[in-house]
């Protein structure tokens, strides 16, 4: 499958970061959001991130110009999907909302278009079931901040084809990601492990074993975690909106 145009549905924290990575990867990129304000902030974020990359020597001025030129925006799912070869849904983690988006995408997208979800834990198979293209549905779980985090969890649903996975893997590679493939299961790899660590951390806090600050410090300095479990909860909770 030859992916040339990527549409990203949702211009929030994750969507704008994915759109940045797509434009940087050389893809024509369409960023969609129903909110004009969110969409404008998403574009500003991408332009600022590109400029910062130039200042740090990570992006050449030519790459900045090419990425900015390849980015466009729209306010409807149907318009975003119309010319896309791959659509990455990045709306909030609500299954009802994701099913509505996948239903609309299936009607609007070209027959060969791949539909991917950025979900961190929800069932890709359930989303694919509302479409007529289950073999072309997959999970592409990016991490925050998407432009900088190297990992991409590629999730195989019950009917996801090998060709779909390979196309998504190539997209991840061009975005500069390290791609791991996961057979669909609750939480995939990272969310499942994080849930276990987070639960144990809260049990320890409840039992008075140590303070939240000391638990965070111990995991960062003793286990080389970049962020403690309570810090992570604070970060994710503060950015859910």
Secondary structure by P-SEA (a helix, b strand, c coil): ccccbbbbccccaaaaaaaaaaaaaccbbbbbbccaaaaaaaaaaaaaaaaaaaaaccccaaaaaaaaaacccccccccccccccbbbbbccccaaaaaaaaaaaaacccccbbbbbcccccccccccccccccccbbbbccccccccccbbbbbbcccccaaaaaaaaaaaaaaccbbbbbcccccccaaaaaaaaaaaaaaaaaaccccaaaaaaaaaccccccccaaaaaaaaaaccc
